Amino acid sequence: MSEPSLGFLEVWQRNENNQGNKTPEYNIEHSTTLHGITTEELGSGDSINESILSNDDSSFPQQQEQQQGGEKISILKICKHKTLKIGRNTKEVDFLLNDPSVSSIHCIIWAILFDEKSIPMCYIKDLSLNGTFVNSKRLERNVAYLLNDNDIIELSSTFNTLSTSMINLFQEEGNPHSYFKFKSLNLEDKCFLKNVERTIFDALNIKKIINKNWEISPKIIGNGTFGNVLVAFKKNLNDNINSKPTGKIIYSPRNYAVKIVKLKKNNVDKEAKILLKLNHPNIIKIHYTFSDIINDNLYLFQDLIPGGDLFSYLAKGDCLTSITETESLILVYQILKALSYLHNQGIVHRDLKLDNILLCSPEPCTRIVLADFGIAKDISKLKRNSRMNTIVGTPEYCAPEVGFKTRHPHPNSKSHHELLSSSRSFLNQTCSRANTIEQYKNGYTYKCDLWSLGVVTHIMLTGISPFYGDGTENSIIQNVRNGKLDFSIKHWDHIHENAKDFVRNLLKIDANERFDSFQSLNHSWISNHSGYLEKIYQKKILSVLPLQTLKNMSLNEPLPSSNDWKRKLPKSVNIEARDPEMQ
Ligand SMILES: Nc1ncnc2c1ncn2[C@@H]1O[C@H](COP(=O)(O)OP(=O)(O)OP(=O)(O)O)[C@@H](O)[C@H]1O
């Protein structure tokens, strides 16, 4: 079953002078479902009709286009779990533009849906030499931009700025200038959206503007037991404009996320305090916090991490799926770097789970970021092995020594799910929990995070949550208590012994025997590949180089050298835009 579309791109082709009367080439083999739509169906040209919104695929024949005057319009669907690639590389892209000014993979577009009833978020990222323009502004390379309804996307502004001879050159090559118009899924239903907007600000009793500088949008990115996370903007526009040494103006609209949680009675904003002292590429960066004492709300303005959480990344249909060992290894390596940093700083996360691991883009080899420090603990003023006693966390990921207890959401904290009468799916519900297991007498240490990483790694490698059982609270607790792991199931068949051993050492019931992050980083599953992992980390994760997928790599082969990542296509032509007035 194909994934439903979460947004659309109208492909508009200006076919000026009727030269180069070529349609753009659709790379069906690699394509998401592609549908054409007639201009009549588009009505005024501004709205997509209902049958598209309802994902009724049957009415749209493949690759149908309509020519009207000098323009052709076709529709590209943006689907969950599929990054739409636009560019010049016939083998890799979903939408091919055979134009020398277009890069091999020029830009990518993807959609994130937090849960079934959320409004999808669609992002675009420029990876090109000559730039991707949204509403005539050039995007900063490698920075995701949150698309809004009717945004116009152009792959280069050359036709606005180039000399006539250059324009003729491109048209002779048979490439009519195309542009794309982004259509979001739900904005057609204005009543619905307005309703959500009104409901959110009223129901959550939150402000739209904070300290004159920060504006909160009604777009909900996600929510949990304690808070709602919404899109936010910083109002100081100068922050969005970068002037490059070349004199080029680059527009880098920064999207932020704001997590809004209820202030505790004693006004202790522990999450903010902990996050403000942390600075690590794999830990969520906080920019500003604001306590609204009148309405008991704490606002945490942070980076918006656009690839969704690991839970959504692994959830396909109604179950979790595994990812390759290589991909798991790259993610685990980053989580371990984050945990090692945290533990050295004397911070214990205490709620490490798929939902709290965020991806910078929904692709392999992306940077991950640990989020949700709502129940993290700062033990830096105590000894490293200080023991904690509060029962916290999510049972499925919770180390046995921590214990289990019921965690009720704050009575005033209405979730998006409640507002939209939905619930986040299956595996990760905040189920009611009972104190059915005795808390270990001696409390617990930072090692509880390593247990959770063991559970996360098990899920990544096999798609199975090791202690989930039949999903009931009792069975999870019972299974964690037993701590039995079954490596004989077929899901482990093709996974290296080292990986199994790694998981085994993290899921040790006895916390003293359990690996810490240092031992984990030195375990052969990681250390055998540490050179390559570090190279990937430096070149692909920390730097702003384009992300590369490592799809078909096997761990039995050495990981590729950086040369192998280079694209096979000849370099795209670097077009220096000329000031039209100078022509
Ligand atoms: N900075 C961010 N950028 C993008 N998405 C985010 C960000 N922060 C949170 N999210 C999304 O929102 C969801 C809920 O956020 P968070 O886990 O911080 O809330 P919570 O109420 O503390 O949840 P929990 O029930 O796990 O305690 C996350 O699972 C993630 O999908």
The ligand as an SDF file (V2000), in Angstrom:
LIG
                    3D

 31 33  0  0  0  0  0  0  0  0999 V2000
   13.0460   20.7920   18.9520 N   0  0  0  0  0  0  0  0  0  0  0  0
   12.2040   19.9620   18.3470 C   0  0  0  0  0  0  0  0  0  0  0  0
   12.1790   19.8990   16.9990 N   0  0  0  0  0  0  0  0  0  0  0  0
   11.3270   19.0560   16.3690 C   0  0  0  0  0  0  0  0  0  0  0  0
   10.4570   18.2320   16.9950 N   0  0  0  0  0  0  0  0  0  0  0  0
   10.4320   18.2460   18.3420 C   0  0  0  0  0  0  0  0  0  0  0  0
   11.2940   19.1050   19.0880 C   0  0  0  0  0  0  0  0  0  0  0  0
   11.0640   18.8950   20.3910 N   0  0  0  0  0  0  0  0  0  0  0  0
   10.0950   17.9550   20.4640 C   0  0  0  0  0  0  0  0  0  0  0  0
    9.7070   17.5550   19.2450 N   0  0  0  0  0  0  0  0  0  0  0  0
    8.6440   16.5710   18.9290 C   0  0  0  0  0  0  0  0  0  0  0  0
    7.6500   16.6830   19.9340 O   0  0  0  0  0  0  0  0  0  0  0  0
    7.5050   15.4400   20.6310 C   0  0  0  0  0  0  0  0  0  0  0  0
    7.2050   15.7130   22.0990 C   0  0  0  0  0  0  0  0  0  0  0  0
    8.2420   16.5070   22.6660 O   0  0  0  0  0  0  0  0  0  0  0  0
    8.8280   16.2040   24.1150 P   0  0  0  0  0  0  0  0  0  0  0  0
    9.2680   14.7710   24.1470 O   0  0  0  0  0  0  0  0  0  0  0  0
    9.8670   17.2170   24.4410 O   0  0  0  0  0  0  0  0  0  0  0  0
    7.5190   16.3990   25.0180 O   0  0  0  0  0  0  0  0  0  0  0  0
    7.1800   15.7370   26.4220 P   0  0  0  0  0  0  0  0  0  0  0  0
    5.8590   16.2250   26.8310 O   0  0  0  0  0  0  0  0  0  0  0  0
    8.2980   16.0020   27.3810 O   0  0  0  0  0  0  0  0  0  0  0  0
    7.1210   14.1870   26.0380 O   0  0  0  0  0  0  0  0  0  0  0  0
    7.1900   12.8990   26.9960 P   0  0  0  0  0  0  0  0  0  0  0  0
    5.8130   12.3440   27.0490 O   0  0  0  0  0  0  0  0  0  0  0  0
    8.1300   11.9780   26.2650 O   0  0  0  0  0  0  0  0  0  0  0  0
    7.7440   13.3180   28.2950 O   0  0  0  0  0  0  0  0  0  0  0  0
    8.7880   14.6830   20.3720 C   0  0  0  0  0  0  0  0  0  0  0  0
    8.5640   13.2890   20.3930 O   0  0  0  0  0  0  0  0  0  0  0  0
    9.1670   15.1500   18.9800 C   0  0  0  0  0  0  0  0  0  0  0  0
    8.4980   14.3930   17.9900 O   0  0  0  0  0  0  0  0  0  0  0  0
  1  2  1  0
  2  3  1  0
  2  7  2  0
  3  4  2  0
  4  5  1  0
  5  6  2  0
  6  7  1  0
  6 10  1  0
  7  8  1  0
  8  9  2  0
  9 10  1  0
 10 11  1  0
 11 12  1  0
 11 30  1  0
 12 13  1  0
 13 14  1  0
 13 28  1  0
 14 15  1  0
 15 16  1  0
 16 17  2  0
 16 18  1  0
 16 19  1  0
 19 20  1  0
 20 21  2  0
 20 22  1  0
 20 23  1  0
 23 24  1  0
 24 25  2  0
 24 26  1  0
 24 27  1  0
 28 29  1  0
 28 30  1  0
 30 31  1  0
M  END
$$$$
